[in-house]
Amino acid sequence: MNDTPSLFTSRTGWIATLILILSLGLAIRIYDANDLPLDFHSTRQMLSVIKARGMYYDTRADVTPEQRTFAIQQWKLRASIEPSIMERIVAYTYRFTGEQHWVARAYTTAFWIIGGFFLFLLARRLTSTQGALAATAFYLFLPYAITASRSFQPDPLMVALIILFWWAIYEWSLSLSGGRVDGALCRRRRQKPWLFAILAGLFGGLAILIKLVAAFFIISGGIGALLLGRKSLIEVLKQPQIYVMSALGILPGAAYIIYGVWVAGYLGQQFGGRFIPTYFLSPSYYLGWVNMLNIVIGGIPLMLALLGIFFFDDEKRRFILALWAGYGIFGLYFNYHIASHDYYSLPLIPIAALSIAPLADKFFTQLKQFTPTRLLRVSAFCLLLLGLFMSLWNTRNQLNAVDYRPQAQMWAEIGQKVDGYDAAGLTQDYGARIAYWGWAYVTSWPTYGDLLYHDNMLGAQQDFEEQFANIAAKKDLFIVTDFADLNLQPFLKEKLKAYPIFAEGDGYVIYNLMDGN
């Protein structure tokens, strides 16, 4: 931790500021918490929602046999890549709260806030208290981070565990080097390499178990911690803690892969389609990646984060550069998803926050010099708070802009109309919404994005008439709720005109395939 002059003249001051930052981060995330989980990557959230309901109904005896059977069937029908740990936690909590959407948001919010606290501890080691507070504020109040960390998916928990791993591995590295970094004796550093080694192994192993892609950030953080110390690689490899950390980090994820691929067999086909070599020759891949970065971080904050790397001293810069390298390799491997799924860049947020910390430290140090009196210092602090509240109010307005609750009634209405029929459809989230609120199963017609994706993967799009015959021709009804996507598929739109309308309402049209030409 650097001994630079601080804008905070007392311990009470920075503790109160940290509590305020964490409290505001919590408050903005629990706002409108019981709205439907359709505000952020609804397809991924609905996957977890349906799984959690199936697990919950599996324990209930107060529902009809038909509902219980359907809920369990839909749960087990959905594809699984990572273990359903979040869904299990939420389903268990439903026993006490009932089936409420705020439950999942409460958990993901709590995980993100915990991650913010340990990010503060790590950033404080890397820079100073004031730099750490700025990093924590960036991590908590970045608009994308607010929305993403409320979503029902494993990523917020994964990111929190990654941060806990970075903190523990950094502390372990300090204890290994005798507690000295750049000649500065860090307090409480005589000590406990085994404690931090075990914690790092547990946090890293859990992060990889939650979502296997965390391995890129765990490995890069581990390498960064090894580069931080002054010991040679041979000296480091002589440390028994290395092997304990490695075992704890590898075993949970490896056991899950072995079970999922060779025992249960449900993981074998889930690892395909994530690396497309031809993408490296396509400008759209690189432009797509840049676009995702602009959505997640923003151009100016990303620039400041990259500039902040230069403000670290040499040893700490190696640690930060290792984290950035881990993200870069991750993006090169998952080249399809990094250029098309913004939440794949979610782990970049804590990396960028740590990178901004030394830049913020320099800013606050200069600010202290230009605010020698208490009045000036309080005035500067109030201006910073004003900017923070303005940003949070804007995010609050965005969360309040759309109320998704009326959609539940629409999907229930569609479910009642198609009850007893065999249906296909072009609907949002591959039929997940009608399955959840309408209690009806619909065979999904591929979206326009799916058609483009499979064209890239297979080299040719399947013939339309053959595709229609395989998916829809033998069905009774065809439901359309995603009209924007339908307009991108002229062959399907023209085909459906040959069939009479079975029913229609606000937001949907159901075609009768039994009476068509």
C-alpha positions in Angstrom: 0.0 0.0 0.0 1.4 3.3 -1.0 2.1 6.0 1.5 0.9 8.9 -0.6 -1.0 11.8 0.9 -4.6 11.0 1.2 -7.7 13.1 0.6 -9.2 11.3 3.7 -7.6 12.7 6.8 -8.9 10.1 9.2 -9.7 6.4 9.2 -13.3 7.1 10.0 -13.6 9.2 6.9 -12.6 6.5 4.4 -14.5 3.8 6.2 -17.6 6.0 6.1 -17.0 6.6 2.4 -16.6 2.9 1.7 -19.8 2.1 3.6 -21.6 4.8 1.6 -20.3 3.4 -1.7 -21.3 -0.2 -0.9 -24.7 0.9 0.4 -25.5 2.9 -2.7 -24.3 0.0 -4.8 -26.7 -2.2 -2.9 -29.6 0.3 -3.1 -29.5 0.8 -6.9 -29.5 -3.0 -7.5 -32.5 -3.8 -5.4 -34.6 -1.1 -7.0 -37.6 -2.6 -8.8 -36.2 -6.0 -7.9 -39.4 -8.0 -8.5 -39.8 -7.0 -12.2 -39.7 -9.8 -14.6 -36.1 -11.0 -15.5 -36.3 -9.7 -19.1 -34.2 -6.6 -18.7 -30.8 -8.2 -19.5 -30.1 -11.1 -21.8 -33.5 -12.6 -21.1 -32.7 -15.9 -22.9 -30.0 -16.7 -20.4 -32.0 -15.5 -17.4 -35.1 -17.5 -18.4 -32.9 -20.6 -18.6 -32.1 -20.2 -14.9 -35.7 -19.1 -14.0 -37.1 -22.3 -15.6 -34.5 -24.5 -14.0 -35.1 -23.0 -10.5 -38.9 -23.4 -10.9 -38.4 -27.1 -11.8 -36.2 -27.7 -8.8 -38.7 -25.9 -6.6 -41.7 -27.8 -7.9 -39.8 -31.1 -7.5 -40.1 -30.5 -3.7 -43.8 -29.3 -3.7 -46.8 -31.4 -3.0 -49.3 -28.4 -3.1 -49.5 -28.1 -6.9 -51.3 -30.1 -9.5 -49.5 -33.2 -10.9 -49.7 -31.7 -14.4 -47.9 -28.5 -13.3 -45.3 -30.4 -11.3 -44.6 -32.8 -14.2 -44.3 -29.9 -16.7 -42.1 -27.8 -14.5 -39.7 -30.7 -13.9 -39.8 -31.7 -17.6 -38.9 -28.1 -18.7 -36.0 -28.0 -16.1 -34.4 -31.2 -17.3 -35.0 -30.3 -21.0 -32.9 -27.2 -20.9 -29.2 -27.5 -21.9 -26.6 -27.4 -19.1 -23.1 -26.3 -19.4 -22.2 -25.2 -15.9 -23.6 -26.8 -12.7 -26.9 -25.3 -11.6 -25.6 -24.0 -8.3 -27.3 -20.6 -8.5 -30.5 -22.2 -9.5 -30.3 -24.7 -6.5 -29.7 -21.8 -4.1 -32.7 -19.8 -5.5 -35.0 -22.9 -5.6 -34.2 -23.7 -2.0 -35.0 -20.1 -1.0 -38.3 -20.3 -2.8 -39.4 -22.7 0.0 -39.4 -19.7 2.4 -40.3 -16.8 0.1 -42.4 -18.4 -2.6 -41.6 -18.1 -6.3 -40.4 -14.4 -6.3 -38.1 -12.9 -8.9 -36.4 -10.7 -6.4 -34.8 -13.7 -4.8 -32.3 -14.3 -7.6 -31.5 -10.6 -7.8 -30.9 -10.5 -4.1 -28.3 -13.2 -4.3 -26.5 -11.9 -7.4 -26.5 -8.4 -5.9 -25.0 -9.7 -2.7 -22.3 -11.6 -4.5 -21.4 -8.5 -6.5 -21.2 -6.3 -3.4 -19.0 -8.8 -1.6 -16.8 -8.8 -4.7 -16.6 -5.0 -4.4 -15.4 -5.2 -0.8 -12.6 -7.5 -1.7 -11.8 -5.5 -4.8 -11.3 -2.6 -2.4 -8.9 -4.6 -0.3 -6.9 -5.7 -3.3 -6.8 -2.2 -4.9 -5.7 -0.8 -1.5 -2.7 -3.2 -1.6 -1.9 -2.1 -5.2 -2.3 1.6 -4.7 -3.8 3.5 -1.8 -7.1 3.9 0.1 -8.3 6.7 -2.1 -7.4 4.8 -5.3 -9.1 1.7 -3.9 -12.3 3.7 -3.1 -12.3 5.0 -6.7 -11.8 1.5 -8.1 -14.7 0.2 -5.9 -17.0 3.0 -7.1 -16.1 2.2 -10.7 -16.9 -1.5 -10.2 -20.2 -0.8 -8.5 -21.6 2.1 -10.4 -20.6 1.4 -14.0 -24.1 1.4 -15.6 -23.5 -1.9 -17.4 -22.3 -3.5 -14.1 -25.5 -2.5 -12.3 -27.7 -4.1 -14.9 -25.6 -7.2 -15.3 -25.0 -7.9 -11.6 -28.8 -8.0 -11.1 -29.3 -10.8 -13.7 -30.2 -14.4 -12.8 -27.1 -16.2 -14.2 -23.9 -17.5 -12.7 -21.7 -14.7 -14.0 -22.0 -12.3 -11.0 -21.0 -15.1 -8.6 -18.2 -16.2 -10.9 -16.8 -12.6 -11.0 -17.0 -12.2 -7.2 -15.1 -15.5 -6.7 -12.5 -14.4 -9.3 -11.9 -11.2 -7.3 -11.7 -13.2 -4.0 -9.1 -15.4 -5.7 -7.1 -12.4 -6.9 -7.1 -11.0 -3.4 -6.1 -14.2 -1.7 -3.3 -15.0 -4.3 -2.0 -11.5 -4.0 -1.9 -11.8 -0.2 -0.2 -15.2 -0.5 2.4 -13.6 -2.8 3.1 -10.9 -0.3 3.5 -13.4 2.5 5.8 -15.4 0.3 8.0 -12.4 -0.3 8.3 -11.6 3.3 5.6 -8.9 3.2 7.8 -6.4 1.2 6.7 -5.0 -2.1 8.9 -2.1 -3.5 10.6 -1.9 -0.1 7.4 -1.0 1.7 6.6 -3.2 4.7 2.9 -4.1 4.5 1.2 -4.5 7.9 0.2 -8.0 9.1 2.6 -9.6 6.6 4.7 -12.0 8.7 2.3 -14.6 8.1 -0.1 -17.2 7.1 1.0 -18.3 3.6 -0.9 -21.6 4.1 -4.1 -19.7 5.0 -4.0 -17.6 1.9 -3.0 -20.6 -0.2 -6.0 -22.6 0.9 -8.3 -19.6 0.4 -6.9 -18.9 -3.1 -7.4 -22.6 -4.0 -10.9 -22.7 -2.7 -12.0 -19.5 -4.3 -10.3 -20.3 -7.6 -11.8 -23.8 -7.7 -15.3 -22.6 -6.9 -15.0 -19.9 -9.6 -14.1 -22.5 -12.2 -16.8 -24.8 -11.0 -19.4 -22.1 -11.2 -18.4 -21.4 -14.8 -15.5 -23.1 -16.5 -14.4 -20.0 -18.4 -13.2 -18.5 -15.1 -10.1 -20.7 -15.6 -8.6 -18.0 -17.9 -8.8 -15.4 -15.2 -7.7 -17.7 -12.4 -4.7 -18.8 -14.3 -3.7 -15.3 -15.3 -4.2 -14.1 -11.8 -2.0 -16.9 -10.5 0.7 -16.1 -13.0 0.5 -12.4 -12.1 1.0 -13.2 -8.4 4.1 -15.3 -9.2 5.5 -12.5 -11.3 4.9 -10.1 -8.4 7.3 -11.7 -6.0 11.1 -11.5 -6.1 11.7 -15.2 -5.9 12.8 -17.2 -8.9 10.4 -19.7 -10.6 12.4 -22.6 -9.1 12.1 -21.1 -5.6 8.4 -20.6 -6.1 7.9 -24.2 -7.3 9.5 -25.5 -4.2 6.7 -24.0 -2.1 4.2 -26.7 -1.1 1.4 -24.2 -1.1 1.6 -24.1 -4.9 0.5 -27.7 -5.2 -2.3 -27.3 -2.7 -3.7 -24.3 -4.5 -3.4 -26.1 -7.8 -5.2 -29.2 -6.5 -8.0 -27.2 -4.9 -8.4 -25.1 -8.1 -8.4 -28.0 -10.6 -10.3 -30.8 -8.8 -13.9 -29.3 -8.6 -14.0 -28.3 -12.3 -12.3 -31.4 -13.5 -14.7 -33.6 -11.5 -17.7 -31.8 -13.0 -16.3 -32.2 -16.6 -15.6 -35.9 -16.0 -19.1 -36.4 -14.7 -20.8 -34.3 -17.4 -18.9 -35.8 -20.3 -18.2 -39.4 -19.5 -20.7 -40.3 -16.8 -24.0 -38.4 -17.4 -23.1 -37.5 -21.0 -24.9 -34.1 -21.2 -21.8 -32.0 -21.6 -20.2 -33.6 -24.7 -21.9 -31.4 -27.3 -22.0 -28.2 -25.2 -18.4 -27.2 -25.9 -18.7 -26.9 -29.6 -19.2 -23.7 -31.6 -17.2 -21.4 -29.3 -14.1 -21.1 -31.3 -14.4 -20.4 -35.0 -10.9 -20.1 -36.7 -12.3 -18.2 -39.7 -13.3 -15.3 -37.5 -9.7 -14.2 -37.2 -9.9 -13.3 -40.9 -13.1 -11.3 -40.5 -13.1 -7.6 -39.6 -16.6 -8.1 -38.1 -15.0 -10.2 -35.3 -12.7 -7.4 -34.2 -15.3 -4.7 -34.7 -17.8 -6.8 -32.8 -15.3 -7.2 -29.9 -14.8 -3.4 -29.8 -18.5 -2.9 -29.8 -18.9 -5.2 -26.8 -16.2 -3.3 -25.0 -18.0 0.0 -25.7 -21.2 -1.5 -24.3 -19.6 -3.0 -21.2 -17.0 -0.4 -20.2 -17.3 2.6 -22.6 -14.6 4.1 -24.7 -13.3 6.8 -22.3 -13.3 4.6 -19.1 -11.5 1.9 -21.1 -8.9 4.4 -22.2 -8.4 5.6 -18.6 -8.1 2.0 -17.5 -5.4 1.3 -20.1 -3.6 4.5 -19.2 -3.7 3.6 -15.5 -1.5 0.6 -16.2 1.4 3.0 -16.7 1.0 4.4 -13.2 1.8 1.2 -11.4 5.3 0.4 -10.4 7.1 -2.4 -12.3 6.2 -5.3 -10.0 2.5 -4.5 -9.6 2.2 -3.6 -13.3 3.2 -7.2 -14.1 0.3 -8.4 -12.0 -2.2 -6.2 -13.8 -0.8 -7.0 -17.2 -1.3 -10.7 -16.5 -5.0 -10.0 -15.8 -5.4 -8.1 -19.0 -3.5 -10.9 -20.9 -5.9 -13.5 -19.4 -8.9 -11.5 -20.8 -7.2 -11.2 -24.2 -6.5 -14.9 -24.5 -10.0 -15.6 -23.3 -11.4 -13.4 -26.0 -9.3 -15.0 -28.7 -10.4 -18.5 -27.7 -14.1 -17.6 -27.3 -14.0 -15.5 -30.4 -17.7 -16.0 -31.4 -19.1 -15.1 -28.0 -16.7 -12.3 -27.2 -17.8 -10.4 -30.3 -21.5 -11.1 -29.9 -22.3 -11.6 -26.2 -21.5 -8.5 -24.1 -21.7 -10.3 -20.7 -18.7 -12.4 -21.8 -16.6 -9.3 -21.0 -18.1 -8.9 -17.5 -14.8 -10.1 -15.8 -13.1 -7.1 -17.5 -14.9 -4.7 -15.2 -12.9 -5.5 -12.1 -9.7 -5.6 -14.2 -10.5 -2.1 -15.5 -11.4 -1.0 -12.0 -8.0 -2.1 -10.6 -6.3 -0.4 -13.5 -8.0 2.9 -12.9 -7.0 2.9 -9.2 -3.5 4.4 -9.5 -4.7 7.1 -11.9 -7.4 8.0 -9.4 -4.8 8.0 -6.6 -2.7 10.6 -8.5 -5.9 12.7 -9.1 -6.9 12.7 -5.5 -3.3 13.4 -4.4 -3.3 16.5 -6.6 -6.8 17.5 -5.4 -5.6 17.4 -1.8 -2.8 19.8 -2.6 -5.3 22.3 -4.2 -7.8 22.0 -1.4 -5.8 22.8 1.7 -8.8 24.0 3.8 -11.6 21.9 5.2 -14.2 24.0 3.2 -12.5 23.3 -0.1 -12.1 19.7 0.7 -15.7 19.3 1.6 -16.8 21.2 -1.5 -14.7 18.9 -3.7 -16.2 15.8 -2.0 -19.7 17.1 -2.4 -19.1 17.7 -6.2 -17.9 14.1 -6.5 -21.0 12.9 -4.6 -23.2 15.0 -6.9 -21.8 13.4 -10.0 -22.2 10.0 -8.4 -25.9 10.6 -7.5 -26.6 12.0 -11.0 -25.2 8.8 -12.6 -27.2 6.6 -10.3 -30.4 8.6 -10.9 -29.9 8.1 -14.6 -29.5 4.4 -14.1 -32.5 4.3 -11.9 -34.5 6.0 -14.7 -33.4 3.4 -17.1 -34.5 0.6 -14.8 -37.8 2.3 -14.4 -38.3 3.0 -18.1 -39.8 -0.4 -18.9 -42.2 -2.4 -16.8 -42.1 -6.1 -17.9 -44.8 -7.3 -15.6 -47.7 -7.1 -18.1 -45.9 -9.6 -20.3 -46.7 -12.3 -17.9 -50.4 -11.9 -18.6 -49.8 -12.0 -22.4 -47.9 -15.3 -22.2 -50.5 -16.8 -19.9 -53.2 -15.8 -22.5 -51.2 -17.4 -25.3 -50.8 -20.6 -23.2 -54.5 -20.8 -22.7 -55.2 -20.5 -26.4 -52.8 -23.1 -27.5 -53.6 -25.6 -24.7 -54.1 -29.0 -26.2 -52.5 -28.2 -29.5 -49.0 -29.1 -30.8 -47.4 -25.7 -31.6 -44.2 -24.3 -33.2 -43.3 -20.7 -33.0 -41.0 -17.8 -33.5 -41.0 -16.4 -30.0 -38.6 -14.6 -27.7 -36.1 -16.7 -25.8 -36.8 -19.9 -27.7 -40.2 -20.5 -26.2 -38.9 -20.0 -22.6 -41.4 -17.2 -21.8 -44.5 -19.2 -22.9 -43.1 -22.3 -21.1 -42.8 -20.3 -17.9 -45.8 -18.0 -17.8 -48.0 -19.9 -20.3 -47.3 -23.5 -19.1 -47.0 -24.6 -22.7 -44.2 -26.2 -24.8 -43.5 -24.7 -28.2 -41.0 -26.1 -30.8 -38.8 -23.1 -31.5 -38.2 -21.8 -35.0 -34.6 -20.5 -35.4 -34.0 -16.8 -35.2 -32.3 -14.8 -37.9 -29.2 -14.7 -35.7 -29.3 -18.5 -35.4 -29.5 -18.8 -39.2 -26.4 -16.6 -39.6 -24.5 -18.4 -37.0 -25.1 -21.8 -38.5 -24.3 -20.5 -41.9 -20.9 -19.5 -40.5 -20.5 -22.9 -38.8 -21.7 -25.2 -41.6 -21.0 -23.2 -44.7 -24.5 -23.2 -46.0 -28.0 -22.5 -44.7 -30.5 -25.3 -44.6 -33.1 -25.2 -47.4 -36.2 -23.3 -46.2 -38.9 -25.8 -47.3 -37.0 -28.7 -45.8 -36.6 -26.7 -42.6 -40.3 -25.8 -42.4 -41.2 -29.4 -43.1 -39.0 -30.6 -40.2 -40.0 -28.0 -37.7 -43.5 -26.7 -38.4 -45.4 -28.6 -41.1 -46.6 -31.4 -38.8 -47.7 -28.9 -36.1 -51.2 -27.7 -35.4 -50.3 -24.0 -34.7 -47.5 -21.5 -35.4 -47.1 -18.7 -32.8 -45.4 -15.4 -33.7 -44.5 -12.9 -31.1 -41.1 -11.7 -32.4 -42.3 -9.7 -35.3 -38.9 -7.9 -35.7 -37.2 -11.2 -36.3 -40.0 -12.3 -38.6 -39.4 -9.3 -40.9 -35.8 -10.5 -41.3 -37.0 -13.9 -42.5 -39.1 -13.1 -45.7 -39.5 -16.8 -46.7 -41.1 -17.6 -43.4 -43.2 -14.5 -43.4 -44.5 -15.3 -46.9 -45.1 -19.0 -46.0 -47.3 -18.1 -43.0 -49.5 -15.9 -45.1 -50.9 -19.1 -46.7 -52.4 -20.1 -43.3 -55.5 -18.6 -41.6 -55.1 -16.9 -38.3 -56.2 -19.1 -35.4 -56.0 -16.3 -32.8 -54.4 -12.9 -32.3 -54.0 -10.3 -29.6 -51.8 -7.5 -28.4 -48.3 -8.8 -29.1 -49.0 -12.1 -30.8 -50.5 -13.9 -33.8 -51.2 -17.6 -33.9 -51.5 -19.3 -37.4 -53.6 -22.4 -38.0 -51.4 -24.9 -39.8 -54.2 -27.4 -39.9 -56.1 -25.4 -42.5 -53.4 -24.1 -44.7 -52.6 -24.8 -48.4 
